[in-house]
């Protein structure tokens, strides 16, 4: 029979306690190993920092005008004189809402408009005047491992070019012919590159628009940010004022026609008055009165057209959006990656890996070898 005291019952849920003192002694006893791991990892981080091209970030902040706008009382009173209901013309909805601005900036037509931006590139003490399109296509610095990894694809494209001629070989990179509805392969590559460099976010509380542009040149990053702001203002202004500008052109035509008719009739009346000055003919007096009435009528039409023209100009000004630039683009002083940050990050990573090796992986390998 088995003695009941031969086996002791192990209570459920109990586990072996961790002796932190032994772990601490194990770590301090392997300080040389930890130091070597940290130095090696730090050296790798610094090496990556020297081999990686620096990237500069330019941040801009804009405060867009909300789409709802109410017509002022003075402007409504002025419009009523000409029989125009300005309140019925002003809409309270807007297809270009502030939360859609990032979609506008990342669209193909918007980014393609950046291709022709002039860029000054400094390469090996030489200054090159080119366009943003050519700069992204032919003047970008790459890490050596990126170039090595791209060799197979470059070789494959070269072999393909032997059997199939490159249709874009004759493309002028300084002045490319861009069809916004049908981009070529190179143009699409540049579009994707620009899209990756631009980051836009909108704060849902106050509709603050933040635009971040990254580039290897801090001057180019600042110039691209400024051009994005200018083009965004132009896009929104053209949309908001499209109907108002058409109305202004219409009222300008009416005003010019009414002015010409009034001046012509006024001159006709003046010539007739001078020619018949001193005559007592009743027919002459009736004709003179008719011309005077026609001049007065044309003056009223001209006066009304002038009021409508001023209202149309005021409407264009009213519809012109305000995009306040709270933080304009400025040239950054420092870029990334920072060699010091890489050194600290990789040394910490090396310290963590050394602990894994000392406390677990080293013993696990020894135990695995014993089992074999």
VENKAVEN-V609682 format. One record per residue. N is the residue number from 1. RES is the residue in three letters. SS is DSSP state (H for helix, E for strand, L for the rest). PSI is psi in radians with two decimals (* if undefined). Layout:
N:RES:SS:PSI ; N:RES:SS:PSI
//
This chain:
1:UNK:L:2.62 ; 2:UNK:L:2.24 ; 3:UNK:L:2.28 ; 4:UNK:H:-0.46 ; 5:UNK:H:-0.05 ; 6:UNK:H:-0.55 ; 7:UNK:L:2.34 ; 8:UNK:L:2.41 ; 9:UNK:L:2.25 ; 10:UNK:L:2.11 ; 11:UNK:L:2.51 ; 12:UNK:L:2.39 ; 13:UNK:L:-0.05 ; 14:UNK:L:2.58 ; 15:UNK:L:2.88 ; 16:UNK:L:2.28 ; 17:UNK:L:2.52 ; 18:UNK:L:2.23 ; 19:UNK:L:1.70 ; 20:UNK:H:-0.44 ; 21:UNK:H:-0.72 ; 22:UNK:H:-0.68 ; 23:UNK:H:-0.71 ; 24:UNK:H:-0.71 ; 25:UNK:H:-0.62 ; 26:UNK:H:-0.65 ; 27:UNK:H:-0.82 ; 28:UNK:H:-0.51 ; 29:UNK:H:-0.28 ; 30:UNK:L:0.60 ; 31:UNK:H:-0.51 ; 32:UNK:H:-0.73 ; 33:UNK:H:-0.75 ; 34:UNK:H:-0.74 ; 35:UNK:H:-0.71 ; 36:UNK:H:-0.79 ; 37:UNK:H:-0.74 ; 38:UNK:H:-0.72 ; 39:UNK:H:-0.72 ; 40:UNK:H:-0.80 ; 41:UNK:H:-0.71 ; 42:UNK:H:-0.69 ; 43:UNK:H:-0.67 ; 44:UNK:H:-0.74 ; 45:UNK:H:-0.76 ; 46:UNK:H:-0.68 ; 47:UNK:H:-0.74 ; 48:UNK:H:-0.67 ; 49:UNK:H:-0.67 ; 50:UNK:H:-0.54 ; 51:UNK:H:-0.36 ; 52:UNK:L:2.33 ; 53:UNK:L:2.45 ; 54:UNK:L:2.54 ; 55:UNK:E:2.30 ; 56:UNK:E:2.50 ; 57:UNK:E:2.25 ; 58:UNK:E:2.21 ; 59:UNK:E:2.30 ; 60:UNK:E:2.56 ; 61:UNK:E:2.28 ; 62:UNK:E:2.57 ; 63:UNK:E:1.76 ; 64:UNK:E:2.71 ; 65:UNK:L:2.40 ; 66:UNK:L:2.74 ; 67:UNK:L:-0.41 ; 68:UNK:L:2.19 ; 69:UNK:L:2.31 ; 70:UNK:L:2.53 ; 71:UNK:L:2.30 ; 72:UNK:L:2.72 ; 73:UNK:H:-0.72 ; 74:UNK:H:-0.70 ; 75:UNK:H:-0.61 ; 76:UNK:H:-0.68 ; 77:UNK:H:-0.72 ; 78:UNK:H:-0.64 ; 79:UNK:H:-0.59 ; 80:UNK:H:-0.45 ; 81:UNK:H:-0.57 ; 82:UNK:L:0.08 ; 83:UNK:L:0.46 ; 84:UNK:L:2.22 ; 85:UNK:L:1.72 ; 86:UNK:H:-0.46 ; 87:UNK:H:-0.57 ; 88:UNK:H:-0.32 ; 89:UNK:H:-0.41 ; 90:UNK:L:2.08 ; 91:UNK:L:2.74 ; 92:UNK:L:0.08 ; 93:UNK:L:2.69 ; 94:UNK:L:2.20 ; 95:UNK:L:-0.46 ; 96:UNK:L:1.24 ; 97:UNK:L:2.70 ; 98:UNK:H:-0.55 ; 99:UNK:H:-0.12 ; 100:UNK:H:-0.04 ; 101:UNK:H:-0.70 ; 102:UNK:H:-0.64 ; 103:UNK:H:-0.63 ; 104:UNK:H:-0.78 ; 105:UNK:H:-0.59 ; 106:UNK:L:0.00 ; 107:UNK:L:2.76 ; 108:UNK:H:-0.84 ; 109:UNK:H:-0.66 ; 110:UNK:H:-0.81 ; 111:UNK:H:-0.63 ; 112:UNK:H:-0.55 ; 113:UNK:L:-0.25 ; 114:UNK:L:-0.21 ; 115:UNK:L:-0.64 ; 116:UNK:L:0.06 ; 117:UNK:L:2.23 ; 118:UNK:E:2.46 ; 119:UNK:E:2.43 ; 120:UNK:E:2.09 ; 121:UNK:E:2.33 ; 122:UNK:E:2.00 ; 123:UNK:E:2.01 ; 124:UNK:L:0.91 ; 125:UNK:L:0.20 ; 126:UNK:E:2.43 ; 127:UNK:E:2.22 ; 128:UNK:E:2.20 ; 129:UNK:E:2.06 ; 130:UNK:E:-2.95 ; 131:UNK:E:2.88 ; 132:UNK:H:-0.60 ; 133:UNK:H:-0.88 ; 134:UNK:H:-0.59 ; 135:UNK:H:-0.77 ; 136:UNK:H:-0.48 ; 137:UNK:H:-0.61 ; 138:UNK:H:-0.05 ; 139:UNK:L:0.58 ; 140:UNK:L:2.33 ; 141:UNK:L:2.50 ; 142:UNK:L:2.65 ; 143:UNK:L:2.63 ; 144:UNK:H:-0.57 ; 145:UNK:H:-0.48 ; 146:UNK:H:-0.70 ; 147:UNK:H:-0.73 ; 148:UNK:H:-0.75 ; 149:UNK:H:-0.41 ; 150:UNK:H:-0.13 ; 151:UNK:H:-0.81 ; 152:UNK:H:-0.71 ; 153:UNK:H:-0.66 ; 154:UNK:H:-0.70 ; 155:UNK:H:-0.71 ; 156:UNK:H:-0.75 ; 157:UNK:H:-0.59 ; 158:UNK:H:-0.72 ; 159:UNK:H:-0.71 ; 160:UNK:H:-0.65 ; 161:UNK:H:-0.41 ; 162:UNK:H:-0.58 ; 163:UNK:H:-0.46 ; 164:UNK:L:2.00 ; 165:UNK:L:2.52 ; 166:UNK:L:2.02 ; 167:UNK:L:-0.30 ; 168:UNK:L:0.18 ; 169:UNK:L:-0.56 ; 170:UNK:L:0.13 ; 171:UNK:L:2.37 ; 172:UNK:L:1.92 ; 173:UNK:L:-0.36 ; 174:UNK:L:-0.61 ; 175:UNK:L:1.24 ; 176:UNK:L:2.51 ; 177:UNK:L:1.91 ; 178:UNK:L:2.18 ; 179:UNK:L:1.96 ; 180:UNK:L:-0.35 ; 181:UNK:L:-0.13 ; 182:UNK:L:1.55 ; 183:UNK:L:2.55 ; 184:UNK:L:3.09 ; 185:UNK:H:-0.81 ; 186:UNK:H:-0.70 ; 187:UNK:H:-0.66 ; 188:UNK:H:-0.65 ; 189:UNK:H:-0.76 ; 190:UNK:H:-0.68 ; 191:UNK:H:-0.79 ; 192:UNK:H:-0.63 ; 193:UNK:H:-0.76 ; 194:UNK:H:-0.72 ; 195:UNK:H:-0.65 ; 196:UNK:H:-0.51 ; 197:UNK:H:-0.31 ; 198:UNK:E:2.27 ; 199:UNK:E:2.19 ; 200:UNK:E:2.37 ; 201:UNK:E:2.63 ; 202:UNK:E:2.23 ; 203:UNK:L:2.07 ; 204:UNK:L:-0.33 ; 205:UNK:L:-0.87 ; 206:UNK:L:0.13 ; 207:UNK:L:0.55 ; 208:UNK:E:2.20 ; 209:UNK:E:2.14 ; 210:UNK:E:2.19 ; 211:UNK:E:2.17 ; 212:UNK:E:2.27 ; 213:UNK:E:2.22 ; 214:UNK:E:2.49 ; 215:UNK:E:2.78 ; 216:UNK:L:-0.35 ; 217:UNK:L:2.18 ; 218:UNK:H:-0.52 ; 219:UNK:H:-0.76 ; 220:UNK:H:-0.70 ; 221:UNK:H:-0.75 ; 222:UNK:H:-0.70 ; 223:UNK:H:-0.72 ; 224:UNK:H:-0.71 ; 225:UNK:H:-0.78 ; 226:UNK:H:-0.71 ; 227:UNK:H:-0.63 ; 228:UNK:H:-0.75 ; 229:UNK:H:-0.78 ; 230:UNK:H:-0.77 ; 231:UNK:H:-0.62 ; 232:UNK:H:-0.75 ; 233:UNK:H:-0.72 ; 234:UNK:H:-0.74 ; 235:UNK:H:-0.84 ; 236:UNK:H:-0.70 ; 237:UNK:H:-0.76 ; 238:UNK:H:-0.66 ; 239:UNK:H:-0.85 ; 240:UNK:H:-0.63 ; 241:UNK:L:0.22 ; 242:UNK:H:-0.90 ; 243:UNK:H:-0.69 ; 244:UNK:H:-0.67 ; 245:UNK:H:-0.62 ; 246:UNK:H:-0.72 ; 247:UNK:H:-0.67 ; 248:UNK:H:-0.74 ; 249:UNK:H:-0.67 ; 250:UNK:H:-0.83 ; 251:UNK:H:-0.49 ; 252:UNK:H:-0.70 ; 253:UNK:H:-0.76 ; 254:UNK:H:-0.73 ; 255:UNK:H:-0.80 ; 256:UNK:H:-0.71 ; 257:UNK:H:-0.78 ; 258:UNK:H:-0.66 ; 259:UNK:H:-0.76 ; 260:UNK:H:-0.73 ; 261:UNK:H:-0.72 ; 262:UNK:H:-0.77 ; 263:UNK:H:-0.71 ; 264:UNK:H:-0.77 ; 265:UNK:H:-0.62 ; 266:UNK:H:-0.70 ; 267:UNK:H:-0.68 ; 268:UNK:H:-0.73 ; 269:UNK:H:-0.71 ; 270:UNK:H:-0.74 ; 271:UNK:H:-0.72 ; 272:UNK:H:-0.67 ; 273:UNK:H:-0.75 ; 274:UNK:H:-0.63 ; 275:UNK:H:-0.47 ; 276:UNK:L:0.40 ; 277:UNK:L:2.21 ; 278:UNK:L:-0.16 ; 279:UNK:L:2.61 ; 280:UNK:L:0.24 ; 281:UNK:L:2.33 ; 282:UNK:H:-0.67 ; 283:UNK:H:-0.69 ; 284:UNK:H:-0.70 ; 285:UNK:H:-0.67 ; 286:UNK:H:-0.75 ; 287:UNK:H:-0.67 ; 288:UNK:H:-0.66 ; 289:UNK:H:-0.65 ; 290:UNK:H:-0.78 ; 291:UNK:H:-0.66 ; 292:UNK:H:-0.71 ; 293:UNK:H:-0.70 ; 294:UNK:H:-0.67 ; 295:UNK:H:-0.75 ; 296:UNK:H:-0.70 ; 297:UNK:H:-0.78 ; 298:UNK:H:-0.55 ; 299:UNK:H:-0.68 ; 300:UNK:H:-0.75 ; 301:UNK:H:-0.75 ; 302:UNK:H:-0.70 ; 303:UNK:H:-0.74 ; 304:UNK:H:-0.72 ; 305:UNK:H:-0.63 ; 306:UNK:H:-0.73 ; 307:UNK:H:-0.74 ; 308:UNK:H:-0.64 ; 309:UNK:H:-0.74 ; 310:UNK:H:-0.64 ; 311:UNK:H:-0.69 ; 312:UNK:H:-0.69 ; 313:UNK:H:-0.71 ; 314:UNK:H:-0.61 ; 315:UNK:H:-0.71 ; 316:UNK:H:-0.75 ; 317:UNK:H:-0.66 ; 318:UNK:H:-0.66 ; 319:UNK:H:-0.26 ; 320:UNK:L:2.08 ; 321:UNK:L:2.75 ; 322:UNK:L:2.10 ; 323:UNK:E:1.53 ; 324:UNK:E:2.29 ; 325:UNK:E:1.73 ; 326:UNK:E:-0.62 ; 327:UNK:E:1.70 ; 328:UNK:L:2.80 ; 329:UNK:L:2.32 ; 330:UNK:L:2.59 ; 331:UNK:L:2.11 ; 332:UNK:L:2.69 ; 333:UNK:L:-0.57 ; 334:UNK:L:2.60 ; 335:UNK:L:-3.08 ; 336:UNK:E:2.67 ; 337:UNK:L:2.53 ; 338:UNK:L:2.27 ; 339:UNK:H:-0.63 ; 340:UNK:H:-0.74 ; 341:UNK:H:-0.69 ; 342:UNK:H:-0.69 ; 343:UNK:H:-0.83 ; 344:UNK:H:-0.76 ; 345:UNK:H:-0.82 ; 346:UNK:H:-0.58 ; 347:UNK:H:-0.67 ; 348:UNK:H:-0.70 ; 349:UNK:H:-0.69 ; 350:UNK:H:-0.68 ; 351:UNK:H:-0.72 ; 352:UNK:H:-0.76 ; 353:UNK:H:-0.62 ; 354:UNK:H:-0.65 ; 355:UNK:H:-0.72 ; 356:UNK:H:-0.72 ; 357:UNK:H:-0.77 ; 358:UNK:H:-0.78 ; 359:UNK:H:-0.40 ; 360:UNK:H:-0.95 ; 361:UNK:H:-0.69 ; 362:UNK:H:-0.81 ; 363:UNK:H:-0.61 ; 364:UNK:H:-0.69 ; 365:UNK:H:-0.72 ; 366:UNK:H:-0.75 ; 367:UNK:H:-0.60 ; 368:UNK:H:-0.67 ; 369:UNK:H:-0.63 ; 370:UNK:H:-0.64 ; 371:UNK:H:-0.49 ; 372:UNK:L:*
//
